[in-house]
Amino acid sequence: MSKIRSGIVGAAGYVGGELIRLLQMHPETEIVVLSRVRAEEAQDLVEVHPQFREVESLCGRPVSPFDVSLLAGECEVVFIAAPHGQAMRIVPDLLEKGVKVIDMGADFRLKDAEVFEQWYKTRHTQPDLLSQAVYGLPEVNRDEIKQASLVANPGCYPTSAALALIPLVSEKLIDLRSLIVDSKSGVSGAGRSKMTLDYFFTEVVSDFKAYSVGTHRHTPEIEQTLSIVAGESLTLSFTPHLLPISRGILSTAYATLTEETGADRIRAAFEARYETEPFVRVLPEGHLPQIKYVVGSNFCDVGFAVDSRTNRVIVLSSLDNLIKGAAGQALQNMNLMFGLPETTGLLQTPFFP
């Protein structure tokens, strides 16, 4: 059986680098095209990502200027690891040629073009494709992903927030009007191409700060996912923070419990929902997620505590923003789209320490 021919747009970025690392270890894929959106001439991959020096399958590979004809002619699947606004220019031509697409950006995550334009301040030029795109959270849309030609890979914060709250929202164990999500991410979440002063080492080290308070673009994505699971529209408060670390996300979600909900019922809901999920680990009682135990893996750890004094549940989740929050989840989706076991190439244990 021939290997799946894959291409990456945005290969020079942090997510692009993780895609390359994971794909070159994947037993059923072959990287045939590496490209970058903003480039006038090809660069050697090792110049862009020195970590791949002496990797036989990657040595001498160019990262070329973007060429949609080359991608459409050579690839069966294309990963677009580019900022929002880029994929909508590329996707129609790829789909027309029969290429499957996994978009790592935000262009096809939101089902309402007006909501996208409101939050991203960019006109959506392909609104007709929004109904075709499948939101690539396997824990919710596994069957739809298997049939999809266009998958919108979820954002890192929305993956962390949704996995923390889905069991509670789906069974209405909480007051849906009370949701608050507080997330903290490593600096790599900002991407490699927009490293402004805010992300310089001297600005980040020995500090911890909130940003985009009440205005972060991932808010409607989290709300959309949880509303679908709940079967009714909901809103929440979402506040992201910047940690002085390279990678990883820790999210803390707060919600008011319904009168009949207790700790045993909550645990039963989490265990029932995630019992067969290969990449969601519900931690034992007394244990809470930590970033250090998921970095380098496609796992999301989830744990909770009940505050009986305030009648709230506090749910924590942790994941690697570059893997389960981006490249690893993209490969999880690719496996489903091509009929492979979902865990293929993704069972690496976390880095430690």
N, C-alpha and C positions, 0 to 999 in steps of 0.2 A: 504493500500500500504506500503510495507516495505521500510525502509530508505536505502539510498545509503551508502554502506559500504566503508569507506575511510581509507587510510593509508598515513602516512607521513614519508618520508626518510629525515633526517636532522631536526628532531623535536626539537633539542636542540638549534638551532640558533634563531636569531631575526625573520626571516621570518617564521621559523617553529613555533615559539611562536604565531605569528599573525595568522597563519593558524589554530592552535588549538583554539585560541580565537574565530575566526569567525566560524569555523566548529561546535563548541559546542553550538553556538547560532543559527545555521542554522536548520530550522524545518524539513528538508528532508534528513539530513545526520547523520551518526553515525561513530565516530572514532573507528576503531577496531584494528589498529596497529600503534604504535609510535616507530620509530627506529632512530638510528643515524649511520652514516657511520663509524666514527672512535670511536669505543667503544669495549672493551673486555668483559664487563659485564653490566647487566641492572642497571639502576638508577631509583629511584622514580621520577616521573614527577615533583613533588613539589621541589625536590632538584635542578632540572634543571631550572624550572620556578616557583619560589615561588608565583607569582601572581595568580596561580590557587589553592592555598591553600583553602580548604573548598568548592571548587566547586564540588558538589556531583558527577556529571558524570565523573569527572577526578581524584578524590581522589584515591590514591593507584595504579594509572596506572603506569606501567613501561615504560621507554624509553629503548628499547632493542637493542642489537647489530643487525646490518643489516642481514636479512635473506630473500633472494628473494623468497624462497619456501613458507615461511609464508605469505609474502605479496601477492603472486600469489594465494595462497589458500584461503585467507580470504577477499581480497579486490576487489571491483568493479572499484575503481579508486585509483591511487597512485600519490601523489604529491611528487616530488623530489626537495627538497630545499637544494641542495648540490652544492659545487663548480664545475666549468666546469671540464670535464673529468670523472666525476662520473656517470652521467646518461647514457652515451653510453655503460657502462658496464652492466647496470641494465635493460634498456628498452627492449632489444630483448626478454628476458625471460618473462617479464610481458606481452608484446604484444602477444606472442605465447600462453599464457594462457587465452587470451581474456580480460585482464585487460586494462582499459583506463589509459593513463598516461598524466600528466601535468608536464612538466619539467620546473622548475624555473630557471635553469642555462642556459648556452649559447650553449650547445652541439648541439641543433637542430634549432637554430634561423637562422643561415646563410645557404643559399641554396648551396653554393659552398664550398666543403670541403677544397680546397686549400686556400680560403680566411680565413676560420676558422683557419687553421694551421698557416697562416701567422701572424694573429693578436693574437692568443692564445698560440702559440709556443707549441702546443700539437697535436700529430697525431690523426686524426679522424678515429676511428676504425669501425664506422657504416655509411659510406657515402651513402649506399643504402637506409637508412631510411630518408635521408634529403628530398627526394621528397615526402615522405609520411607525414612528419610532417607539421602541419598547424601552421602558425605564429598566436599567440593568441591575436591579437589586435581586439576586437569585432567591433570597429568602422570602420574597413576595411574588416575583414574576417568573419563576423558573420555567413553567410551561410555555409562556409567551416568548421568552428568550430563545427557546429551542427552535421556534419557527421564524425568528426575526432575521431581516436583512440589515436593519439599522438599529443599533443599540445605543442608548444614551447612558454612558457609564456614570453612576452617581458621584456626587461630590464627596469629599472626605468627611467634612462635618455632617452632612445629611446621612451618610452611612452610619456614623457613630451614634447620632441622635435617634435615628429611626430604629436601629436594632435595640437600643435601650428601652424604647417605649412601645414597640409594636405589640408585645403580648398583653400589656395593660390596656392599650387603646382598643385592640380587637375584641376584648372581652368586657369592655366598659367597666373595668375595675377602678377607674379613676374619674374624677370630674374633668371632662375635656376642656373646660374653660380655665383650668388652673395650671396649664403646662408652662414650665420654665426650663430652658436648656442653657447651660453654662459650659462652654467648651474651651479647651486650651490646646494649642497646636505648636509643634516645632516650626522653625523658620522655613524649612523646605516647602511648607504648604504655600508659600507666596510664589513659588516657582523660581526658575533660574534667570528668566529674561527680564524680570522687573525688580531687580535688586536695587531699590532706592535707598536713601539714607536711613530710613526706618529699620532696615534689615542688616545694616553693617554690624560687624562684630561688636564694636565699641558702643553701639546704640542698644544692642540686645543683651549683652552679657551683664549679669548681676542685676537684671531688671525683670519685671513681669507686668504686662499692661493689657488692658482691654482696647479693642479697636472696633470701628464700624458699629458702635452701640446703637441698637434699634434699626440699623440700616443695612445689615450684611446681606449680600445677594443670595446666600444659601437659605435664608428664612423661608421664602415661598416654596422652595424645593422640599424642605422638611415638612411644611404644612401640607403640601400636595400629597406626599406619601402617606402621612398619618391620616389625612382625611379619607383617602381611598380605603385604607385599612378599617377605619372607623365606620365608614358608610355614611358619613356626614361631614360637613365643613367644620374645620376648627382652625383656630389661630393660636400662636404661642409667642412667648418672648425668647429671643435667642441672642446671646452675647458671646462673641469669640474673644479669646485672649492669646497673646503671643508669649510662648515659653522660650527661655534661652537655651534651647536644645535643637539638634538638627532635625529630628523626625519623631513622630508619634503624636497621638491625640488622646486626651482624657476628657470625656464629657460627663457632666453631672446633670441629671434631669430631676426635676421636682414636680410632684403632682399631689393633689388632695385626693384621699381615698374615699370611695363610697362607703356607706355605713356598714355594709356587710363584709367588707374586704379586710382580711388579716394577712399576716406574713405567710402562713401556710398556703393560702389561696394564691398569693402572688407567686410563691415558688412553684406551685403546681402549674401555673400559667406559663412561666418561663420554661420550665422543663418540658412541658407538652409541646410548646411552640418550636423549641430548638433541639429537641431530642435527636432528630435525624439530620440536623444541619451540620455539615462537615467543618465549617469554619466559625461557628459561634459556640463559645465555651461558657456555659453557665457555671459560675464558681460556687463552691460549697459554702454553706452558711458560715459566717465569720471571716470570709475572705472577700476582698474587694480588688477590682482591677488596678493594675499598675502598668505604665507604659513600658517599663524595662522588660516585661514578660511577654510582649507581643512584637516588639520591633524586629524587623527582618522576616516576619511571617505574614501569612494571609488570615490569621486568626483575629477575631474580635472577642475580647473577654467582657462578660457582663456580670454584675453583682448588684445587690441592693440591700437597703436597710429601711426599716419602718420606724418613723418617729411618732410614737403613739401620743406624745404630748401635743403635737400640732396636727395629728391625723394626716400626716404626709408620708409618701413613699419617696425615697431618694435612690435613684438608679444610676450606677456608674458604668461606663463602657470605655474600653481602651482599644486602640488599633494603631497600626502603622499607616500614616496618611499616604505614603508612597506605594503601599502594597494593597492591603484590603481597602484602603481609601482611594486607590487609583489603579496601578498597573496589575496587581494581583487579581483584583476584582474583574479587570478587563480580560485577563486570561481565563478566569472562572466563566465569564460570559462566552468567550470564544469556544471553550470546551463544550458548553451547552449547545452553541450554534452549530457545531460540527459533529455532534453526536458522540463526543468523547466522554469518558468518566469525568465528572465535574472537578475532581481533585487532581487531575493529571498535571504534573509539573509544579504543584503548589503545596506540597506537604513538607516544605522546609521548616525546621524548628526555629524558634526565635533566636536572635543573637543574645548572648549573655556573657559577661555583664555589659 
